[in-house]
Amino acid sequence: MGAAQLVTNKSILLAAATILTIESRHQTLLNTLNGGSAIPQAFDQALTPQQILALAAPLISGCDLGIPRT
């Protein structure tokens, strides 16, 4: 959600939005199967690309995205 503002191609943005809805269904199913609430909160917090990179950095090697870490 936080990177949506960086996507200028409307076709790509539409494709990303359709993927987002599927992923939210997957998360709901996983929450339920693990004994949690299907929808634990009404709204998610959008993270910036820098925040995502900070979280994912340990899993990424050899990829320069041109996004500075915070």
Distance bins in CASP14 RR format, pairs under 12 A and 6 or more apart:
PFRMAT RR
TARGET T0000
AUTHOR 0000-0000-0000
RMODE 2
METHOD distances of the structure
MODEL  1
1 7 0 0 0 0 0 1 0 0 0 0 0
1 13 0 0 0 0 0 1 0 0 0 0 0
1 16 0 0 0 0 1 0 0 0 0 0 0
1 17 0 0 0 0 1 0 0 0 0 0 0
1 19 0 0 0 0 0 1 0 0 0 0 0
1 20 1 0 0 1 0 0 0 0 0 0 0
1 23 0 0 0 0 0 1 0 0 0 0 0
1 24 0 0 0 0 0 1 0 0 0 0 0
1 43 0 0 0 0 0 1 0 0 0 0 0
1 44 1 0 0 1 0 0 0 0 0 0 0
1 45 0 0 0 0 1 0 0 0 0 0 0
1 46 1 1 0 0 0 0 0 0 0 0 0
1 47 1 0 0 1 0 0 0 0 0 0 0
1 48 0 0 0 0 1 0 0 0 0 0 0
1 49 0 0 0 0 0 1 0 0 0 0 0
1 51 0 0 0 0 0 1 0 0 0 0 0
1 52 0 0 0 0 0 1 0 0 0 0 0
2 13 0 0 0 0 0 1 0 0 0 0 0
2 16 0 0 0 0 0 1 0 0 0 0 0
2 20 0 0 0 0 0 1 0 0 0 0 0
2 44 0 0 0 0 0 1 0 0 0 0 0
2 45 0 0 0 0 1 0 0 0 0 0 0
2 46 1 0 1 0 0 0 0 0 0 0 0
2 47 1 0 1 0 0 0 0 0 0 0 0
2 48 1 0 1 0 0 0 0 0 0 0 0
2 49 1 0 0 1 0 0 0 0 0 0 0
2 50 0 0 0 0 0 1 0 0 0 0 0
2 51 0 0 0 0 1 0 0 0 0 0 0
2 52 1 0 0 1 0 0 0 0 0 0 0
2 53 0 0 0 0 0 1 0 0 0 0 0
2 67 0 0 0 0 0 1 0 0 0 0 0
3 12 0 0 0 0 0 1 0 0 0 0 0
3 13 0 0 0 0 0 1 0 0 0 0 0
3 16 0 0 0 0 1 0 0 0 0 0 0
3 20 0 0 0 0 0 1 0 0 0 0 0
3 46 0 0 0 0 1 0 0 0 0 0 0
3 47 0 0 0 0 1 0 0 0 0 0 0
3 48 1 0 0 1 0 0 0 0 0 0 0
3 49 1 0 1 0 0 0 0 0 0 0 0
3 50 0 0 0 0 0 1 0 0 0 0 0
3 51 0 0 0 0 0 1 0 0 0 0 0
3 52 1 0 0 1 0 0 0 0 0 0 0
3 53 0 0 0 0 0 1 0 0 0 0 0
3 65 0 0 0 0 0 1 0 0 0 0 0
3 67 0 0 0 0 1 0 0 0 0 0 0
4 10 0 0 0 0 0 1 0 0 0 0 0
4 12 0 0 0 0 0 1 0 0 0 0 0
4 13 1 0 0 1 0 0 0 0 0 0 0
4 14 0 0 0 0 0 1 0 0 0 0 0
4 15 0 0 0 0 0 1 0 0 0 0 0
4 16 1 0 0 1 0 0 0 0 0 0 0
4 17 0 0 0 0 1 0 0 0 0 0 0
4 19 0 0 0 0 0 1 0 0 0 0 0
4 20 0 0 0 0 1 0 0 0 0 0 0
4 46 0 0 0 0 1 0 0 0 0 0 0
4 47 0 0 0 0 0 1 0 0 0 0 0
4 48 0 0 0 0 0 1 0 0 0 0 0
4 49 0 0 0 0 0 1 0 0 0 0 0
5 13 0 0 0 0 1 0 0 0 0 0 0
5 16 0 0 0 0 0 1 0 0 0 0 0
5 46 0 0 0 0 1 0 0 0 0 0 0
5 48 0 0 0 0 1 0 0 0 0 0 0
5 49 0 0 0 0 1 0 0 0 0 0 0
6 12 0 0 0 0 0 1 0 0 0 0 0
6 13 0 0 0 0 1 0 0 0 0 0 0
6 16 0 0 0 0 0 1 0 0 0 0 0
6 48 0 0 0 0 1 0 0 0 0 0 0
6 49 1 0 0 1 0 0 0 0 0 0 0
6 50 0 0 0 0 0 1 0 0 0 0 0
6 52 0 0 0 0 0 1 0 0 0 0 0
6 65 0 0 0 0 0 1 0 0 0 0 0
6 66 0 0 0 0 0 1 0 0 0 0 0
6 67 0 0 0 0 1 0 0 0 0 0 0
7 13 1 0 1 0 0 0 0 0 0 0 0
7 14 0 0 0 0 1 0 0 0 0 0 0
7 15 0 0 0 0 1 0 0 0 0 0 0
7 16 1 0 0 1 0 0 0 0 0 0 0
7 17 0 0 0 0 1 0 0 0 0 0 0
7 49 0 0 0 0 0 1 0 0 0 0 0
9 15 0 0 0 0 1 0 0 0 0 0 0
9 16 0 0 0 0 1 0 0 0 0 0 0
10 16 0 0 0 0 0 1 0 0 0 0 0
10 17 0 0 0 0 0 1 0 0 0 0 0
11 17 0 0 0 0 0 1 0 0 0 0 0
11 18 0 0 0 0 0 1 0 0 0 0 0
12 18 0 0 0 0 0 1 0 0 0 0 0
12 19 0 0 0 0 0 1 0 0 0 0 0
13 19 0 0 0 0 0 1 0 0 0 0 0
13 20 0 0 0 0 0 1 0 0 0 0 0
14 20 0 0 0 0 0 1 0 0 0 0 0
14 21 0 0 0 0 0 1 0 0 0 0 0
15 21 0 0 0 0 0 1 0 0 0 0 0
15 22 0 0 0 0 0 1 0 0 0 0 0
16 22 0 0 0 0 0 1 0 0 0 0 0
16 23 0 0 0 0 0 1 0 0 0 0 0
17 23 0 0 0 0 0 1 0 0 0 0 0
17 24 0 0 0 0 0 1 0 0 0 0 0
18 24 0 0 0 0 0 1 0 0 0 0 0
18 25 0 0 0 0 0 1 0 0 0 0 0
19 25 0 0 0 0 0 1 0 0 0 0 0
19 26 0 0 0 0 0 1 0 0 0 0 0
20 26 0 0 0 0 0 1 0 0 0 0 0
20 27 0 0 0 0 0 1 0 0 0 0 0
20 44 0 0 0 0 0 1 0 0 0 0 0
20 46 0 0 0 0 0 1 0 0 0 0 0
21 27 0 0 0 0 0 1 0 0 0 0 0
21 28 0 0 0 0 0 1 0 0 0 0 0
22 28 0 0 0 0 0 1 0 0 0 0 0
22 29 0 0 0 0 0 1 0 0 0 0 0
23 29 0 0 0 0 0 1 0 0 0 0 0
23 30 0 0 0 0 0 1 0 0 0 0 0
23 44 0 0 0 0 0 1 0 0 0 0 0
24 30 0 0 0 0 0 1 0 0 0 0 0
24 31 0 0 0 0 0 1 0 0 0 0 0
24 38 0 0 0 0 0 1 0 0 0 0 0
24 39 0 0 0 0 1 0 0 0 0 0 0
24 43 0 0 0 0 0 1 0 0 0 0 0
24 44 0 0 0 0 1 0 0 0 0 0 0
25 31 0 0 0 0 0 1 0 0 0 0 0
25 32 0 0 0 0 0 1 0 0 0 0 0
25 38 0 0 0 0 0 1 0 0 0 0 0
25 39 0 0 0 0 0 1 0 0 0 0 0
26 32 0 0 0 0 0 1 0 0 0 0 0
26 33 0 0 0 0 0 1 0 0 0 0 0
26 38 0 0 0 0 0 1 0 0 0 0 0
27 33 0 0 0 0 0 1 0 0 0 0 0
27 34 0 0 0 0 0 1 0 0 0 0 0
27 36 0 0 0 0 0 1 0 0 0 0 0
27 37 0 0 0 0 0 1 0 0 0 0 0
27 38 0 0 0 0 1 0 0 0 0 0 0
27 39 0 0 0 0 1 0 0 0 0 0 0
27 40 0 0 0 0 1 0 0 0 0 0 0
27 41 0 0 0 0 0 1 0 0 0 0 0
27 44 0 0 0 0 1 0 0 0 0 0 0
28 34 0 0 0 0 0 1 0 0 0 0 0
28 35 0 0 0 0 0 1 0 0 0 0 0
28 36 0 0 0 0 0 1 0 0 0 0 0
28 37 0 0 0 0 1 0 0 0 0 0 0
28 38 1 0 1 0 0 0 0 0 0 0 0
28 39 1 0 0 1 0 0 0 0 0 0 0
28 40 0 0 0 0 1 0 0 0 0 0 0
29 35 0 0 0 0 0 1 0 0 0 0 0
29 36 0 0 0 0 0 1 0 0 0 0 0
29 38 0 0 0 0 1 0 0 0 0 0 0
29 39 0 0 0 0 0 1 0 0 0 0 0
30 36 0 0 0 0 1 0 0 0 0 0 0
30 37 0 0 0 0 0 1 0 0 0 0 0
30 38 0 0 0 0 1 0 0 0 0 0 0
30 40 0 0 0 0 0 1 0 0 0 0 0
31 37 1 0 0 1 0 0 0 0 0 0 0
31 38 1 0 1 0 0 0 0 0 0 0 0
31 39 1 0 0 1 0 0 0 0 0 0 0
31 40 1 0 0 1 0 0 0 0 0 0 0
31 41 0 0 0 0 0 1 0 0 0 0 0
32 38 1 0 1 0 0 0 0 0 0 0 0
32 39 0 0 0 0 1 0 0 0 0 0 0
32 40 0 0 0 0 0 1 0 0 0 0 0
34 40 0 0 0 0 0 1 0 0 0 0 0
45 51 0 0 0 0 1 0 0 0 0 0 0
45 52 0 0 0 0 0 1 0 0 0 0 0
46 52 0 0 0 0 0 1 0 0 0 0 0
47 53 0 0 0 0 1 0 0 0 0 0 0
47 54 0 0 0 0 1 0 0 0 0 0 0
47 55 1 0 0 1 0 0 0 0 0 0 0
47 56 0 0 0 0 0 1 0 0 0 0 0
47 70 0 0 0 0 0 1 0 0 0 0 0
48 54 0 0 0 0 1 0 0 0 0 0 0
48 55 0 0 0 0 0 1 0 0 0 0 0
48 67 0 0 0 0 1 0 0 0 0 0 0
48 68 0 0 0 0 0 1 0 0 0 0 0
48 69 0 0 0 0 0 1 0 0 0 0 0
48 70 0 0 0 0 1 0 0 0 0 0 0
49 55 0 0 0 0 0 1 0 0 0 0 0
49 56 0 0 0 0 0 1 0 0 0 0 0
49 57 0 0 0 0 0 1 0 0 0 0 0
49 65 1 0 0 1 0 0 0 0 0 0 0
49 66 0 0 0 0 1 0 0 0 0 0 0
49 67 1 0 1 0 0 0 0 0 0 0 0
49 68 0 0 0 0 1 0 0 0 0 0 0
49 69 0 0 0 0 0 1 0 0 0 0 0
49 70 0 0 0 0 1 0 0 0 0 0 0
50 56 0 0 0 0 0 1 0 0 0 0 0
50 57 0 0 0 0 0 1 0 0 0 0 0
50 65 0 0 0 0 0 1 0 0 0 0 0
50 66 0 0 0 0 0 1 0 0 0 0 0
50 67 1 0 0 1 0 0 0 0 0 0 0
50 68 1 0 0 1 0 0 0 0 0 0 0
50 69 1 0 0 1 0 0 0 0 0 0 0
50 70 1 0 1 0 0 0 0 0 0 0 0
51 57 0 0 0 0 0 1 0 0 0 0 0
51 67 0 0 0 0 0 1 0 0 0 0 0
51 68 0 0 0 0 0 1 0 0 0 0 0
51 69 0 0 0 0 1 0 0 0 0 0 0
51 70 1 0 0 1 0 0 0 0 0 0 0
52 59 0 0 0 0 0 1 0 0 0 0 0
52 60 0 0 0 0 0 1 0 0 0 0 0
52 65 0 0 0 0 1 0 0 0 0 0 0
52 67 0 0 0 0 1 0 0 0 0 0 0
52 69 0 0 0 0 0 1 0 0 0 0 0
52 70 0 0 0 0 0 1 0 0 0 0 0
53 59 0 0 0 0 0 1 0 0 0 0 0
53 60 1 0 0 1 0 0 0 0 0 0 0
53 63 0 0 0 0 1 0 0 0 0 0 0
53 64 0 0 0 0 0 1 0 0 0 0 0
53 65 1 0 0 1 0 0 0 0 0 0 0
53 66 0 0 0 0 1 0 0 0 0 0 0
53 67 1 0 1 0 0 0 0 0 0 0 0
53 68 0 0 0 0 1 0 0 0 0 0 0
53 69 1 0 1 0 0 0 0 0 0 0 0
53 70 0 0 0 0 1 0 0 0 0 0 0
54 60 0 0 0 0 0 1 0 0 0 0 0
54 67 0 0 0 0 1 0 0 0 0 0 0
54 68 0 0 0 0 0 1 0 0 0 0 0
54 69 1 0 1 0 0 0 0 0 0 0 0
54 70 1 0 1 0 0 0 0 0 0 0 0
55 69 0 0 0 0 0 1 0 0 0 0 0
55 70 0 0 0 0 0 1 0 0 0 0 0
56 63 0 0 0 0 0 1 0 0 0 0 0
56 65 0 0 0 0 0 1 0 0 0 0 0
56 67 0 0 0 0 0 1 0 0 0 0 0
56 69 0 0 0 0 0 1 0 0 0 0 0
57 63 0 0 0 0 1 0 0 0 0 0 0
57 64 0 0 0 0 0 1 0 0 0 0 0
57 65 0 0 0 0 0 1 0 0 0 0 0
57 67 0 0 0 0 0 1 0 0 0 0 0
57 68 0 0 0 0 0 1 0 0 0 0 0
57 69 1 0 0 1 0 0 0 0 0 0 0
57 70 0 0 0 0 0 1 0 0 0 0 0
58 69 0 0 0 0 0 1 0 0 0 0 0
60 67 0 0 0 0 0 1 0 0 0 0 0
60 69 0 0 0 0 0 1 0 0 0 0 0
END
